Amino acid sequence: MQMIPEEADDLWAAYNLISEDDYVLAVTVRKVLREVASGGRDAERVKLKLEIKVEAVEYDKDGAILRIRGKNVLENEHVKIGAFHTLEIELHRPFVLRKDVWDSMSLDMLHQAADPTASADLAVIIMQEGLAHIMLIGKSVTLTRSRIEVSIPRKHGPAIAGYETALKKFFENVLQAFLKHVDFKVVRCAVIASPGFTKDQFHRHLLLEAERKQLRSIIENKSRIVLVHTTSGYKHSVREVLDAPNVMSMIKDTKAAQEVRALEEFFNMLSNDPDRACYGPKHVEVAHERMAIQTLLITDELFRSANVMTRKKYNKFVSSVKASGGNAHLFSSMHVSGEQLAQLTGIAAVLRFPLPDLDDLEM
């Protein structure tokens, strides 16, 4: 299967697809030693095609690079068969993935990665006075693109003039980061979120500066900039952004929105009808044995287990839940909803009917 990652979400999908004992073929660069006329040896970097049998995979979200380590299996004049090599897969760099068996979960991940309608593609500015985070939310990955921090004096007394100057400088820094990182050709909407009135003040500054400097990207897309109230200006408040009705209406068909809704349904059930919600591998497995699972929530981390039997077990489990008429949501551990689910062991379920005796089982 040939793949070309075009965005960070694609690299994350590849990271989840590639397992130990798979085979990856890609063009790479390797330092080789050559004999020179003087009798010595000279090191030279050579571009060549290698196929490795995978032993370890690492995802660098900041550098947007996938590092795949394993042993070479392709005959080559520069690299012996069995020699270790690390392939680095970057954006727009093609590679070929071979598996002995493409299981149902791998095929589902592949279809989701190839589905452009599943992408959330939100830009979010979460801020409070003196602090802002600019984040990009894709179908599987949430990336923090910029953190802006400016010391702002108190608003009262003789420091008021310094307050106004510092706030204007802060807004200007946020605006520059916004222009650098937010591309309206890619994102569905941009969200400005904060406690209090900071979001409204910055929104005003943004539109005034856009008119003054004729910033076409903002002027032409101001209807796609929405404001949301959050309880803080820190990154964890992104979950409040995704819950907001005016944001949800714009991303309602995306994978990220489906995850948020499924998690919200689970927590509501846990609060209001706790016998119809369970979490933890043991409880969820027993619920499935009794054909009780209506909606399964599971993180992609469980499918990256180094233990092949564990991966197969969860693949089989998800397929079985679907076959018995249940829904299954695979949560990305790189989204805030996936992080929340991971705190509940990474697996949970909303049940068709109450199972009060589940509480008697050990987790």
N, C-alpha and C positions, 0 to 999 in steps of 0.2 A: 504494500500500500504506500504510494508516494504522497507526501504531505509537504505543504509550503505554509509555515506559520506567518500570518499577515498582521497579527496583533497579539498583545500579551495574553488574551484569553486563549488563543490557539496554542501558545507555548504551555499554558497551564493544562489544557486538554491533552497535549502530547505527554506531559509529565505524568498525568494520571493513566494514560494508555500504556506507556512503556513499562514493562515489568522485567524482573530478573529472568534470564534465559531467553528473552526475545532477541532478535537480531536487528541492528540498525546500520544502514549503509549511507554514507555521506562523504562529500569532498572535505578534506581536512588538510592541515599543514603540519608537517613533522620535520624536526631538525635531524638531518642525517650527516654522517661523517664521510668525507671523500678524500682519497689519496691525492696529494699534490706532487708536482714535479720534484720538489726538494726532498721528497721522502716523508714529509710530515702529513698531518691530517687537518682538513679544514671543515668547519661546520657550515652547513648550508640548509636553508629552509626550503622544503620541497612540497608542492601541492600534489596530493594524491587522493585516490578514492579507497576508503577502507570500509570493511564491514566488521562490526564487533558483536560478540555475544555478550549481552548486557549483564553486568554484575551490580552496578549501582547507578542511580539517577539523582541528580541534584538540580533544584530550580532556584535560580537567582532572580528574584522579582525586581530588585533595584536595577540590575544590569540587563534584565530581559534576556537571559541566557539559560539554556538547558545544557548541563554537563552530564554526559553519558560515559561511564567508565566500563571497560570490559576488555576481553582478549580478541585480537584480530583473527578472523577466520578466512580472509581473502588473500590468496597468494599474491605477493608483491615483492619487487626487487629491493625495496628499502625497509620493509617491516616484515619480520618473520611471522609465520602462523603461530599463534599462542602468545605473541608479545602484547603487553598491556598498552592501551591507548585510551585517551579521553577525547571524545568528540564534543565540540561546542556547537550547539545549534542556536542560531540567532534568528531574528525576524527576517523574513524573505529568503531564508536559506533552505533549499529543498533537502529532504532526506527520505529514505525508504524504511518503513517498519515492517518486519516479518514476524509473525507469531505462528507457533505450531497450531494453536487453536484460537479463533476469534470468538470469545464467549458473548452472550447476549448483552452484558453490561458494557463491554468494550464497543460493541456495535452501536448501542444507545448513545454512548459518549461521542462517538464519531459523528452520528447523525445530528446530535445537538450542536457540536462544534461547527458543523457545516451549515447550520440553519441560521441565516442572517436575521430572521424575525425574533430569535430568542434573545438577542442582545439587549441589555438595559441601556448602556451607553449614556450615563448621567454624569454631568459635572456638578460637584457639590462644593460650595464654600461654607464651611462651618466656622463661625466666628463669635467673638465677644470683644469688648474693647481691648485692643493691644495684642490680640492673638487670633490667627486665622489659619485654617488648613484647607488646601485645595485638593480635592480628591476626584478621581475618575472611577466610575463604577461600570464594569463591563458585565457580561453574562456570568462570568465565573471569578473574576479578579477585581478587588478594590485596591487601587494604587493611590498613595499619597504623593502628589506631584510637588507640593510646595508647603512650607510652614513659614508663616510670617509672624514675627514678634516684635513689637515696638513698645518701649516703656512710655506710659501715658500718665502724667501727673493728675492729682485730684481735681475735680471739677469746680470746687468751691474756693472762695477767698481770692487772694492775690495771684494764685497759680492759674486762674481761669484762661489767661491769654496763652500760657504754655500748653494748657489742655487742648485748646482749639487747634494750635499749630501741630501738636503731636498727633491728634486724631486725623487731621488732614494728611499728614505724612504717612500715617498707617494706611488710610484708605487708598492713597496713591500707590503704595507698595503692593497692596492687594490687587488693585486694578492692573498693574503691570504684570503680576503673576497670572491673573485671569486671562489677559490678552495672550500671554505666552503659552498657556496650557489648555485653554478651552477652544476647541474647534467646532463651530456649529455645523460643519459639514458631517461631523461624526456623531455628536451628542444629540439626543432627542430634546433635552432641555437642560438649563443650568439652574441650580437651586442655591439660593442664598438663605442660610439658616443661622439663627442666633436666639439667645434669650433677649428679652427687652426690645429696644428699638434700634439696636446696632445694625440689623439687617436692613431696616427701612432707611436709615441714614446712608449706609453704603450704597444701597440701590439708587437713591437720589443722586449721590456723587457719581456713580457709574453712568447714569443717563445724561447728566449735565456735561460730564467730560466727553462722553461720546458725541454729543451735539457740538461742543466747543472744538473738539479735535477731528470731527467728522470720521469717527470710528465706525465704518460701514458694517462690520461684523456684528456690532452691538445694536446699532440703529435698526438694521433689517431683521433682527431676531429678538427684539425686546419683549415680544409676546411669549417667547419661550423661556423667559427668565421668571422664575416663581419664588415666592418668599414663604418660608416655613418657620414656625416658632419651635425652638428646642430649649431644653432645660440648661444646657451648657454649650460652650464653644469648643469643647474637646471632641476628639475623633469618635468616641463611642456613641455620640449623639446621632451618628449616621442612621442608626436603627429608627430613630424618631422621624428622620427625613423620609425613609422608605415607607413608613406607616402613614404619612400624611396623605389625606384624600386627593389633594390637588396634584401630588406627585404620582400617586398610585394610578390615577386616571390616565396619565401619560405613558406609564410603563406596564399597564395591566396585563398585556399579553406576553411579557418577558419572563425568562427563567427566574431572575432575581425577585420579581414580584410574586411569582407562584410560591417561591420559597418563603417569602415574608408572610403570605396569607396562610400557608400550611402551618408555619410555626405559631402564628397568632391563633389559629384554630386549636392547635394542641394546647397552648397555655390557657386559653379560655375553657377548654374541656377539663384541664387539670384543676382549675379553680372552681368551676361550677358543677362538674359531674365527674369527680376524680376516679370513679370506678370504670370510666370509659376512656382513660388515658394511662399509658404506662411508658416507662423508659428503662434502659439497661438491657443487655443482650438476653439474659435469662428470662426476664418478664416478657419481652417482646416475642421470644421464641415460643414460650408457652401460649401466649395469646394467639400466635399463628397456628399452633397445633390444634387449637379450638376453633379455627376458622373465624376469628374475631376481628382481624385487622381490616379496617376501612382505609386508613391512610398510613403508610410507612414513611418515616423521616430518617434518613441515614446520611452520614457525611462521607465524602470521597476518601477521607483518611483511612477508613476501614478497608478500602479496596487497594490501598498502597502498602498493605502489610508485607513485610519481607517473607512471611510464612505463606507458601503457595497454597497450603490446605485452608488457611484462614481466608485468603482471597476467594478461593473456589467456594467455600462455605457461604460467604456473603453474596456471591454471584447467584448461587443456587437459591438462596433464601429470597432475594429480590424477585427472581423469576417465578418462584413458587407463590409469593404474595400476589403478583400480577395475575398468575394463572387462576387463582381462587377469587378473582374479581376485585382485588384491592388496588389502590393507587400507590405509587412509590415515587418519592421525591429524593433525588440525589443532591445533597447540599454541598456547595463549594466551601472548603475550610478557609478560603481566601476572602469570603464575604462575612459581614457581621452576623448574619443569620446562621451561617455555618459555625462560627465561633461560639454562638449561644448554644447550638445543638451539641457541640463538642463538650461543653460543660456538663451536659446531661448524658455523658458516656458516648455520644455520637450516634445513638440509635434510639428512636422513640416511635410511638404509634398512637393514633386515634382509633378507638374500637367501635365496632358496629353495635355491640351490646355490652352491658356492664360485666366486669369480672372482679367482684369484690375480694375473692380469695387470693388474688395475685399478691396482695400486700403481705401474705403469710410466707411467701417464698423469699429466700435469700437472694440478694442482687448478684 
